[in-house]
């Protein structure tokens, strides 16, 4: 239960997961990492056992064959010991390389790599002994205790079975030549280590799903938390409303800038106003560059009057254009004939003004508003 009394039933949102990752909270399975490192080391030893044992035998033979004058002279003994140490490190380098790669690859299987600066900040609350005792006797502490006992039990059973099966071979090492005995002993040791590590793999196969489930459970959210996060990311309804108002205002401002470029404004005459522009080189049909009702329609008419754009009263056509045509879209084919009459009248009107004659009378539109 959360502090607000609501049960955490909702899966963590992407934002919650990202915040947890920044804090260093990612699913981790220590058993998986231990199993990966041990298995890689066992496989490397098993595959390279004979070669490594032979190299170490040669190293021991050469290192122990020290001339008396060298053994008594520290200036000569020390470089020889350093050389032997470097050779031993070179021999076990493949095994170390395999374990290093496994240690890096294991986190990729669950949670991935994560470098978090916040995780490095010391948390003094964890140093509280009372809190530590509480964690020890918590459900998580009990689960970790059961896991630890299970690991000891599983590895112990496997070790006992191996010892029973390999006892004859171990006893027979004493009757083999030294060189063969060393190689055989290394083979038995690497084989035993590999089998023991398979037990760790079984434990890891159980621990990984548990860690993923527990991680998802710890990050679950209440419905209230999900709503609060949505408000933070998307904004409150009031804020979104103000944003939409600003967007509408900006769109209207851009629309009003197009009115002076129109060829004609078709009106209702007071409720609707639609500005049309036609460029036969660019458009197949006239396009609507501005439209609006009530106050916006009044503003369109005012701007059209200021810039000498003809205004034509055609109520059915104005309503149809306003309802059926979006901004910057062409007039539909169903309105071609009526709009063509409007544009023809506008061109006649402009021609009459240029010639200084009386303007022609407005056309009588035979248009039925079917929209």
C-alpha positions in Angstrom: 0.0 0.0 0.0 1.2 3.5 -0.8 1.2 6.5 1.5 -2.1 7.6 0.0 -3.7 4.3 0.8 -3.9 3.2 -2.9 -2.6 -0.2 -3.9 0.3 -0.2 -6.5 -1.4 -2.1 -9.3 0.0 -0.2 -12.4 3.1 -1.2 -14.2 5.9 1.4 -14.2 5.8 3.9 -16.9 8.8 4.6 -19.2 9.5 7.8 -17.3 9.5 5.9 -14.0 11.9 3.3 -15.4 14.2 6.0 -16.8 14.3 7.8 -13.4 15.1 4.5 -11.7 17.9 3.8 -14.1 19.4 7.2 -13.5 19.4 6.4 -9.8 21.2 3.1 -10.5 18.1 1.0 -10.0 18.3 -1.8 -12.6 17.5 -5.5 -12.3 20.5 -7.4 -11.2 21.2 -11.1 -10.5 24.5 -11.7 -8.5 24.0 -15.4 -9.0 24.0 -14.9 -12.8 27.3 -13.0 -12.7 28.9 -15.6 -10.4 27.7 -18.5 -12.5 28.9 -16.8 -15.7 32.3 -16.1 -14.3 32.7 -19.5 -12.8 31.5 -21.4 -15.9 33.7 -19.3 -18.2 36.7 -20.0 -16.0 35.9 -23.8 -15.8 35.4 -24.0 -19.6 38.8 -22.2 -20.2 40.6 -24.5 -17.7 38.9 -27.6 -19.2 39.8 -26.6 -22.7 43.4 -25.5 -21.9 44.1 -27.8 -19.0 46.7 -30.0 -20.6 48.5 -27.0 -22.2 48.4 -24.9 -19.0 49.5 -27.8 -16.8 52.5 -28.6 -19.1 53.5 -24.9 -19.1 53.3 -24.7 -15.4 55.3 -27.9 -15.0 58.1 -26.5 -17.2 57.9 -23.2 -15.2 58.3 -25.0 -11.9 61.1 -27.2 -13.3 63.0 -24.1 -14.5 62.3 -22.0 -11.5 63.4 -24.7 -9.0 66.6 -25.4 -11.0 68.5 -22.5 -9.6 72.3 -22.5 -9.5 73.8 -22.0 -6.1 75.5 -18.8 -7.1 72.2 -17.4 -8.2 70.3 -18.4 -5.1 72.9 -16.7 -2.9 72.9 -13.5 -5.0 69.8 -11.4 -4.5 70.7 -9.1 -7.5 70.5 -12.2 -9.8 67.6 -14.0 -7.9 65.1 -11.2 -7.9 65.0 -10.7 -11.8 64.6 -14.5 -12.2 61.7 -14.5 -9.8 60.1 -11.6 -11.6 60.5 -13.4 -14.9 58.8 -16.5 -13.4 55.9 -14.4 -12.1 55.4 -12.8 -15.5 55.5 -16.2 -17.2 52.8 -17.6 -14.8 50.6 -14.6 -15.5 51.0 -15.1 -19.2 50.0 -18.7 -18.8 46.8 -18.0 -17.0 45.9 -14.9 -19.1 43.4 -16.9 -21.3 41.5 -17.9 -18.2 41.5 -14.4 -16.8 40.4 -13.1 -20.2 37.5 -15.5 -20.3 36.3 -14.5 -16.8 36.7 -10.8 -17.6 34.5 -11.1 -20.8 31.9 -13.1 -18.8 31.8 -10.5 -16.1 31.1 -7.8 -18.7 28.6 -9.8 -20.6 26.5 -11.1 -17.7 24.8 -7.7 -16.9 23.7 -7.5 -20.6 21.4 -10.4 -20.0 19.4 -8.6 -17.3 19.2 -4.8 -17.0 22.2 -4.0 -19.2 25.2 -1.8 -18.3 24.3 1.3 -16.3 26.7 4.1 -15.2 24.9 6.3 -12.7 26.4 9.2 -10.9 23.6 9.3 -8.4 24.3 5.7 -7.4 27.8 6.8 -6.3 26.5 9.4 -3.9 26.8 8.0 -0.4 23.5 7.3 1.3 23.9 7.7 5.1 20.5 6.1 5.7 22.1 2.8 4.8 24.6 3.2 7.6 21.9 3.2 10.2 22.3 0.0 12.2 18.6 -0.2 13.1 17.7 0.0 9.4 20.2 -2.6 8.6 18.8 -5.0 11.2 15.4 -4.3 9.8 16.6 -5.4 6.3 18.1 -8.5 7.8 14.7 -9.6 9.2 12.6 -8.4 6.2 11.0 -10.7 3.6 13.8 -9.9 1.2 16.4 -10.9 3.9 14.6 -14.2 4.4 14.5 -14.9 0.7 18.3 -14.2 0.4 18.9 -16.5 3.4 16.9 -19.3 1.7 18.8 -18.7 -1.6 22.2 -18.9 0.3 21.2 -22.2 2.0 20.0 -23.6 -1.3 23.3 -22.7 -3.1 25.3 -24.5 -0.4 22.9 -27.5 -0.5 23.0 -27.8 -4.3 26.7 -27.3 -4.7 27.3 -29.7 -1.7 25.2 -32.5 -3.2 27.0 -32.1 -6.6 30.4 -32.2 -4.9 29.5 -35.3 -2.9 28.3 -37.1 -6.1 31.4 -36.1 -8.0 33.7 -37.2 -5.2 32.0 -40.6 -5.1 32.3 -41.0 -8.9 35.9 -39.8 -9.2 37.4 -41.4 -6.1 38.9 -44.4 -8.2 40.6 -42.0 -10.6 41.9 -39.8 -7.8 43.4 -42.8 -6.0 45.0 -43.9 -9.2 46.9 -40.7 -9.7 49.6 -41.9 -7.3 50.5 -44.8 -9.7 50.9 -42.6 -12.8 54.1 -41.0 -14.0 54.5 -37.4 -12.6 53.9 -35.7 -16.0 50.8 -37.7 -16.7 49.5 -37.4 -13.2 49.7 -33.6 -13.3 47.8 -33.5 -16.6 45.3 -36.0 -15.4 44.8 -34.1 -12.1 44.3 -30.9 -13.9 41.7 -32.5 -16.2 39.8 -34.0 -13.2 39.9 -30.6 -11.4 38.6 -28.6 -14.4 35.9 -31.3 -15.1 34.8 -31.1 -11.5 34.8 -27.3 -11.5 32.7 -27.3 -14.6 30.1 -29.7 -13.2 29.9 -27.7 -9.9 29.4 -24.5 -11.9 26.4 -26.1 -13.6 24.8 -26.2 -10.2 25.3 -22.4 -10.0 23.7 -22.1 -13.5 20.6 -23.8 -12.2 20.4 -21.4 -9.3 20.9 -18.4 -11.7 18.1 -19.7 -14.0 15.8 -19.5 -11.0 17.1 -16.2 -9.6 16.9 -14.2 -12.9 13.1 -14.4 -13.3 12.7 -13.7 -9.6 14.9 -10.5 -9.9 13.0 -9.3 -12.9 9.6 -9.9 -11.1 10.8 -8.2 -8.0 12.2 -5.2 -9.9 8.9 -4.7 -11.7 7.0 -5.1 -8.4 9.2 -2.5 -6.6 8.6 0.1 -9.3 4.8 -0.4 -9.6 2.7 2.7 -9.3 -0.7 3.7 -8.0 -3.2 5.0 -10.4 -2.9 8.4 -8.7 0.9 8.4 -9.4 0.2 7.6 -13.1 -2.2 10.4 -13.3 0.1 12.9 -11.6 3.0 11.8 -14.0 0.7 12.3 -17.0 -0.2 15.8 -15.8 3.5 16.6 -15.3 4.5 15.4 -18.7 1.4 16.6 -20.7 0.4 19.6 -18.5 -2.8 20.2 -16.7 -6.1 20.6 -18.7 -6.0 24.4 -18.0 -2.4 24.6 -19.4 -3.3 22.5 -22.4 -6.3 24.8 -23.0 -4.1 27.9 -22.9 -1.7 26.3 -25.3 -4.5 25.5 -27.7 -5.7 29.1 -27.5 -2.3 30.4 -28.3 -2.0 28.0 -31.2 -5.3 29.1 -32.5 -4.3 32.7 -32.2 -1.1 32.1 -34.1 -3.0 30.2 -36.8 -5.5 33.0 -37.1 -2.7 35.5 -37.3 -1.1 33.6 -40.2 -4.6 33.2 -41.8 -5.3 36.9 -41.7 -2.0 37.7 -43.4 -3.3 35.7 -46.4 -6.6 37.7 -46.8 -4.9 40.6 -48.8 -3.7 38.1 -51.4 -7.2 36.7 -52.0 -9.2 37.3 -55.2 -12.6 37.5 -53.4 -14.2 37.1 -50.0 -17.6 35.3 -50.0 -19.8 36.2 -47.1 -23.1 35.2 -45.5 -23.1 38.3 -45.2 -22.5 38.6 -41.4 -22.0 35.2 -40.0 -19.6 33.6 -42.4 -16.6 34.8 -44.5 -14.4 32.7 -46.8 -11.5 34.2 -48.7 -10.6 32.5 -52.1 -7.5 32.7 -54.2 -6.9 31.2 -57.6 -3.7 30.9 -59.5 -4.3 28.9 -62.7 -0.5 28.2 -63.0 -0.2 26.6 -59.6 -3.7 25.3 -58.7 -6.3 23.2 -60.4 -9.0 25.0 -58.5 -9.4 28.0 -56.2 -8.1 27.5 -52.6 -9.5 28.7 -49.3 -6.9 31.0 -47.7 -9.0 32.2 -44.8 -12.4 31.5 -43.3 -14.3 32.2 -40.1 -17.5 32.9 -38.3 -18.8 35.9 -36.3 -15.9 38.0 -35.1 -13.3 36.3 -37.3 -15.6 36.7 -40.3 -15.9 40.4 -39.4 -12.1 40.7 -39.2 -11.7 39.0 -42.6 -14.2 41.5 -44.1 -12.4 44.5 -42.6 -9.0 43.4 -43.9 -10.5 42.7 -47.3 -12.0 46.2 -47.4 -8.7 47.8 -46.4 -6.8 46.0 -49.2 -9.5 46.4 -51.9 -10.4 42.7 -52.1 -13.9 42.3 -53.5 -16.6 41.1 -51.1 -19.5 39.1 -52.5 -22.6 38.1 -50.6 -23.5 34.5 -51.4 -24.8 32.9 -48.1 -25.3 29.3 -49.3 -21.9 29.2 -51.0 -20.2 30.8 -47.9 -21.7 28.2 -45.6 -20.8 25.4 -47.9 -17.2 26.5 -48.3 -16.8 27.0 -44.6 -18.1 23.6 -43.7 -16.6 21.5 -46.4 -13.2 23.0 -47.2 -10.2 23.1 -44.9 -7.7 26.0 -45.0 -5.2 25.9 -47.9 -7.3 23.2 -49.6 -8.8 23.4 -53.1 -12.6 23.9 -53.6 -14.3 20.5 -54.3 -15.5 19.7 -57.7 -19.2 19.9 -56.6 -18.7 23.7 -56.1 -16.7 24.4 -59.3 -19.5 25.9 -61.3 -20.7 28.3 -58.5 -17.1 29.4 -57.6 -16.4 29.9 -61.3 -19.4 32.3 -61.5 -18.0 34.1 -58.5 -14.5 34.5 -60.0 -15.9 35.5 -63.4 -17.9 38.3 -61.7 -14.8 39.4 -59.8 -12.7 39.6 -63.0 -15.6 41.6 -64.7 -15.7 43.9 -61.7 -11.9 44.5 -61.9 -12.1 45.1 -65.6 -14.9 47.7 -65.1 -12.9 49.5 -62.5 -9.8 49.7 -64.8 -11.9 51.0 -67.7 -13.8 53.4 -65.4 -17.2 52.1 -66.3 -20.1 51.1 -64.1 -19.6 47.8 -62.3 -21.8 44.9 -63.5 -24.6 43.7 -61.3 -23.8 40.6 -59.0 -24.8 37.3 -60.6 -27.9 35.5 -59.5 -26.6 32.2 -58.1 -28.7 29.1 -58.6 -27.0 27.2 -55.7 -28.6 25.0 -53.2 -26.8 24.4 -49.9 -26.6 20.6 -49.6 -23.8 20.6 -47.0 
